Amino acid sequence: MASIRDVAQRANVSTATVSHVINGTRYVSPELTKRVQSVMEELSYRPDAVARSLRRRETLTIGLLIPSVEIPFFASVAYSVERAAADNGYNIILCNSEWRPAEERIHLKDLIARRVDGLICISAGMDADQIAPVIEADTPVVTFERPMLDTGLDAVGIDNLKGGYIATKHLLELGHRRIAAITGLTISTLSSERLQGYRSALIEAGLAVDSSLVFSGRLAMEHFLSLPEKPTAVFAFNDMMALGVLRTLNDHALQVPEDMAVVGFDGIHSSQYMSPALTTVRQPISEMGRLAVELLLDRIRGKSYDQAQYIKLEPELIIRASTVGRSSTTYHSALESIAHA
């Protein structure tokens, strides 16, 4: 039996476009509409009438699918989305995937069954096939932080390439030349963009990208510390990994930033209370949550666009003691800027 994914592939369009042709929820050009309809007829594809019927009545609920609420960044996302939804009279159904694609599929089916009016999703690895049931049910979806651009869905995120660049540029400006990067356990699009920014800053400074200084996972610091020529700075691709870096350096009786400077990414609330306070690339989480809800509500209320919307916000470097030291003029200037912000 043909699926919406099969139709999309044969017609060379996104699954979202097929859904809009079926449901008439957005403008699709006559040429594309005809092509999709021809493929549907060719494949004998029949939309799921039961799934489509689920969109006939609002429940004033929004599904929020995240990897884990135990991780501070995602907890902050959940809070910002819940506040923005509540301001508009909506409740949130929160689902944790625990980083498992199979769990995501289960939660998606459950959210459709619960007749949520829309879905905000931070995927742990979801692809177009997995999101297809939601699209078939004509449930509006906004992807958050990790855009799924191949699906034609709306998205809210930040310029991760720029984030990786400004973190590395900051360390270069402090005189570091051996800068390590901890990318995480898997190279997602998000991590790839941050890595690209890291590499761009090094190349711009006339430095070669040393593959021994790019590592993923919990053993990254042990690897770096075992090198004959150790790095003098580390850029961790999220703040929780940066916290692990600080702990490892402390265990080895190394001083931060004197022996090794550390930069994180995300700007979680607790980063300012780490010892030393963590320099980090801040994501505007509250604004991202608000914009994701507003974009989703536009779709729920029937607003259409010629193409999927991708709102890309700017990251911000927050300079603290983990790179410049507590006694530096740069650090105190940064503190004054924060105090007067």
C-alpha positions as CSV (number, residue, x, y, z in Angstrom):
1,M,0.0,0.0,0.0
2,A,1.4,3.4,-1.0
3,S,2.2,6.0,1.6
4,I,2.3,9.8,1.6
5,R,6.1,9.4,1.5
6,D,5.9,7.3,-1.7
7,V,3.7,10.0,-3.3
8,A,6.1,12.7,-2.3
9,Q,9.2,10.9,-3.6
10,R,7.6,10.0,-6.9
11,A,6.3,13.6,-7.4
12,N,9.6,15.1,-6.2
13,V,8.0,17.2,-3.5
14,S,7.9,17.3,0.3
15,T,5.4,15.2,2.3
16,A,4.0,18.5,3.5
17,T,3.2,19.6,0.0
18,V,1.3,16.4,-0.6
19,S,-0.7,17.0,2.6
20,H,-1.6,20.5,1.4
21,V,-2.8,19.3,-1.9
22,I,-5.0,16.7,-0.2
23,N,-6.3,19.0,2.5
24,G,-6.2,22.4,0.8
25,T,-4.5,23.9,3.8
26,R,-2.0,26.0,1.9
27,Y,-1.5,27.4,-1.6
28,V,0.1,25.0,-4.0
29,S,0.7,25.9,-7.6
30,P,-1.7,24.4,-10.2
31,E,1.3,22.6,-11.8
32,L,2.4,21.0,-8.6
33,T,-1.1,20.1,-7.6
34,K,-1.7,18.4,-10.9
35,R,1.6,16.5,-10.6
36,V,0.8,15.3,-7.1
37,Q,-2.7,14.3,-8.0
38,S,-1.4,12.3,-11.0
39,V,1.0,10.4,-8.8
40,M,-1.7,9.7,-6.2
41,E,-3.8,8.2,-9.0
42,E,-0.9,6.3,-10.4
43,L,0.0,4.8,-7.0
44,S,-3.7,4.3,-6.0
45,Y,-3.0,6.3,-2.9
46,R,-6.0,7.1,-0.7
47,P,-5.5,9.5,2.3
48,D,-6.4,8.2,5.7
49,A,-9.9,9.6,6.3
50,V,-9.8,8.8,10.0
51,A,-6.5,10.7,10.5
52,R,-7.9,13.7,8.5
53,S,-11.0,13.8,10.6
54,L,-9.0,14.4,13.8
55,R,-8.4,18.0,12.7
56,R,-12.1,18.9,12.6
57,R,-12.3,20.2,16.2
58,E,-9.9,22.2,18.3
59,T,-8.8,20.9,21.7
60,L,-6.7,23.9,22.8
61,T,-3.7,21.7,23.4
62,I,-0.3,21.7,21.8
63,G,2.0,18.7,21.9
64,L,5.7,19.3,22.8
65,L,8.1,16.6,22.0
66,I,11.7,16.9,23.4
67,P,14.6,14.6,24.0
68,S,14.7,14.9,27.8
69,V,13.3,17.4,30.3
70,E,16.2,16.4,32.6
71,I,18.6,18.4,30.4
72,P,18.5,22.0,31.5
73,F,18.4,23.4,27.9
74,F,15.3,21.4,27.1
75,A,13.7,22.2,30.4
76,S,14.1,25.9,29.6
77,V,12.6,25.3,26.2
78,A,9.6,23.5,27.8
79,Y,9.1,26.4,30.2
80,S,9.2,29.1,27.5
81,V,6.8,27.1,25.2
82,E,4.4,26.5,28.1
83,R,4.4,30.2,29.1
84,A,3.8,31.3,25.5
85,A,1.0,28.7,24.9
86,A,-0.7,29.6,28.2
87,D,-0.7,33.3,27.2
88,N,-2.7,32.3,24.2
89,G,-5.1,30.0,26.1
90,Y,-3.4,26.7,25.2
91,N,-2.2,23.8,27.3
92,I,0.9,21.7,26.7
93,I,1.2,17.9,26.5
94,L,4.9,17.2,27.2
95,C,6.5,14.1,25.8
96,N,10.1,12.9,26.4
97,S,11.7,10.8,23.7
98,E,14.8,9.9,25.8
99,W,16.8,10.3,22.6
100,R,15.2,7.3,21.1
101,P,13.5,7.5,17.6
102,A,11.2,4.6,18.5
103,E,9.9,6.6,21.5
104,E,9.3,9.6,19.2
105,R,7.1,7.4,16.9
106,I,5.1,6.2,19.9
107,H,4.6,9.7,21.2
108,L,3.6,11.1,17.8
109,K,0.9,8.4,17.5
110,D,-0.3,9.2,21.0
111,L,-0.4,13.0,20.3
112,I,-2.5,12.4,17.2
113,A,-4.9,10.2,19.2
114,R,-5.2,13.0,21.8
115,R,-6.2,15.3,19.0
116,V,-3.7,18.0,19.7
117,D,-4.2,21.2,17.6
118,G,-0.5,21.4,16.8
119,L,3.0,20.0,17.6
120,I,6.3,21.6,18.5
121,C,9.1,19.1,18.0
122,I,12.8,18.9,19.0
123,S,13.7,15.6,17.2
124,A,16.4,13.2,18.4
125,G,16.7,11.9,14.9
126,M,13.2,11.9,13.3
127,D,13.0,11.7,9.5
128,A,10.3,12.4,7.0
129,D,8.9,8.9,7.3
130,Q,8.3,9.2,11.0
131,I,6.7,12.6,10.8
132,A,4.4,11.5,7.9
133,P,1.5,10.3,10.1
134,V,1.3,13.8,11.7
135,I,1.3,15.4,8.2
136,E,-1.4,13.0,7.0
137,A,-3.5,14.0,9.9
138,D,-3.0,17.6,8.8
139,T,-1.6,18.6,12.2
140,P,0.5,21.7,12.0
141,V,4.1,21.1,13.1
142,V,6.9,23.5,14.0
143,T,10.4,22.0,14.5
144,F,12.5,23.7,17.1
145,E,16.4,24.0,17.2
146,R,16.8,21.0,14.9
147,P,15.1,22.0,11.6
148,M,13.8,19.2,9.4
149,L,14.1,21.1,6.2
150,D,13.5,18.2,3.9
151,T,10.0,17.8,5.2
152,G,8.8,21.3,4.3
153,L,7.8,22.0,7.9
154,D,8.1,25.4,9.6
155,A,11.1,25.8,12.0
156,V,12.6,28.1,14.6
157,G,16.3,27.9,15.3
158,I,19.6,29.9,15.5
159,D,22.5,30.4,13.3
160,N,24.6,27.5,14.6
161,L,27.4,28.1,12.1
162,K,27.8,31.7,13.4
163,G,27.6,30.3,17.0
164,G,30.6,28.0,16.4
165,Y,32.4,30.8,14.6
166,I,32.1,33.4,17.4
167,A,33.1,30.9,20.1
168,T,36.2,29.9,18.3
169,K,37.0,33.5,17.2
170,H,36.8,34.6,20.9
171,L,39.4,32.0,21.8
172,L,41.6,33.0,18.9
173,E,41.5,36.6,19.9
174,L,42.7,35.6,23.4
175,G,45.8,34.1,21.7
176,H,44.9,30.4,21.6
177,R,46.1,28.4,18.6
178,R,45.4,24.8,19.7
179,I,41.6,24.8,20.2
180,A,39.8,21.6,20.8
181,A,36.2,20.9,19.9
182,I,33.8,18.4,21.6
183,T,31.0,17.6,19.2
184,G,28.8,15.2,21.2
185,L,28.0,11.6,20.6
186,T,26.5,12.0,17.1
187,I,27.1,14.5,14.3
188,S,23.7,16.0,13.7
189,T,23.0,18.9,11.4
190,L,23.1,21.1,14.4
191,S,26.6,19.9,15.4
192,S,27.8,19.9,11.8
193,E,27.0,23.6,11.5
194,R,28.8,24.4,14.8
195,L,31.8,22.4,13.6
196,Q,31.7,24.3,10.3
197,G,31.8,27.6,12.2
198,Y,34.7,26.3,14.3
199,R,36.7,25.3,11.2
200,S,35.9,28.6,9.4
201,A,37.3,30.6,12.3
202,L,40.5,28.5,12.3
203,I,41.0,28.7,8.6
204,E,40.3,32.5,8.6
205,A,43.2,32.8,11.2
206,G,45.5,30.8,8.9
207,L,45.4,27.7,11.0
208,A,45.1,24.1,9.8
209,V,42.2,22.1,11.3
210,D,43.8,19.3,13.4
211,S,41.6,16.3,13.4
212,S,43.1,15.1,16.7
213,L,41.5,18.2,18.3
214,V,38.0,17.2,17.2
215,F,36.4,14.5,19.4
216,S,33.0,13.4,20.6
217,G,31.7,11.8,23.7
218,R,32.6,11.5,27.4
219,L,36.2,10.4,26.7
220,A,37.0,13.6,24.7
221,M,38.9,15.3,27.5
222,E,40.9,12.2,28.4
223,H,41.9,12.0,24.7
224,F,42.9,15.7,24.6
225,L,44.9,15.4,27.8
226,S,46.8,12.4,26.4
227,L,48.1,14.3,23.4
228,P,51.8,15.1,23.2
229,E,50.8,18.7,22.5
230,K,47.7,19.5,24.5
231,P,45.1,22.1,23.5
232,T,45.1,25.3,25.4
233,A,41.3,25.8,25.0
234,V,38.2,23.7,24.5
235,F,35.0,24.6,22.8
236,A,32.2,22.2,24.0
237,F,29.1,22.1,21.8
238,N,26.7,22.4,24.8
239,D,27.0,23.7,28.3
240,M,26.5,20.3,30.0
241,M,29.5,19.0,28.1
242,A,31.4,22.1,29.2
243,L,30.5,21.3,32.8
244,G,32.1,17.9,32.3
245,V,35.2,19.6,30.9
246,L,35.5,21.8,34.0
247,R,35.2,18.7,36.3
248,T,37.8,16.8,34.4
249,L,40.3,19.7,34.5
250,N,39.7,20.0,38.2
251,D,40.3,16.3,38.7
252,H,43.7,16.8,36.9
253,A,44.5,19.8,39.0
254,L,44.5,22.1,36.0
255,Q,43.4,25.7,36.3
256,V,40.7,27.4,34.1
257,P,41.5,29.5,32.1
258,E,45.2,29.6,33.0
259,D,45.9,26.0,31.9
260,M,43.0,25.6,29.6
261,A,40.1,28.0,28.6
262,V,36.6,26.6,28.2
263,V,33.6,27.8,26.1
264,G,30.2,26.2,26.1
265,F,27.0,26.6,24.0
266,D,23.4,27.2,24.9
267,G,23.6,29.7,27.7
268,I,21.6,27.6,30.3
269,H,20.8,29.5,33.5
270,S,23.2,27.5,35.6
271,S,26.2,28.3,33.4
272,Q,26.8,31.5,35.3
273,Y,27.1,29.6,38.6
274,M,29.7,27.1,37.3
275,S,33.2,27.3,38.8
276,P,34.6,29.3,37.1
277,A,31.6,31.0,35.5
278,L,31.2,29.6,32.0
279,T,31.8,31.6,28.8
280,T,29.0,30.4,26.5
281,V,27.2,31.0,23.2
282,R,23.7,31.9,24.4
283,Q,20.6,30.8,22.5
284,P,17.6,33.1,23.0
285,I,15.5,30.4,24.4
286,S,12.6,32.5,25.6
287,E,12.3,34.3,22.3
288,M,12.6,31.0,20.4
289,G,9.8,29.4,22.4
290,R,7.5,32.4,21.9
291,L,8.2,32.5,18.2
292,A,7.6,28.7,17.8
293,V,4.2,29.0,19.5
294,E,3.2,32.1,17.5
295,L,4.2,30.4,14.2
296,L,2.3,27.2,15.2
297,L,-0.8,29.2,16.2
298,D,-0.7,31.0,12.8
299,R,-0.9,27.6,11.1
300,I,-3.6,26.3,13.5
301,R,-5.7,29.4,12.7
302,G,-5.4,28.8,9.0
303,K,-2.7,31.3,7.9
304,S,-0.8,30.1,4.8
305,Y,2.5,31.0,3.3
306,D,4.0,30.3,-0.2
307,Q,6.7,28.2,1.5
308,A,7.7,26.8,4.8
309,Q,8.9,29.4,7.3
310,Y,12.3,29.2,8.9
311,I,13.0,31.8,11.6
312,K,16.7,31.8,12.3
313,L,17.8,33.9,15.3
314,E,21.2,35.2,16.2
315,P,23.4,33.6,18.9
316,E,25.2,35.8,21.5
317,L,28.6,35.3,23.1
318,I,28.5,35.7,26.9
319,I,32.1,36.2,28.1
320,R,32.8,35.0,31.6
321,A,35.7,33.8,33.7
322,S,36.3,30.4,32.1
323,T,38.1,32.1,29.2
324,V,39.3,35.5,30.5
325,G,39.8,34.9,34.2
326,R,38.1,36.7,37.1
327,S,40.6,39.5,37.3
328,S,40.6,40.4,33.7
329,T,39.3,43.8,32.4
330,T,37.3,41.9,29.7
331,Y,35.6,39.9,32.4
332,H,34.6,42.9,34.5
333,S,33.5,44.8,31.4
334,A,31.3,41.9,30.5
335,L,29.8,41.8,34.0
336,E,29.0,45.5,33.9
337,S,27.3,45.0,30.5
338,I,25.1,42.2,31.9
339,A,24.3,44.3,35.0
340,H,23.1,47.2,32.9
341,A,21.3,45.1,30.3
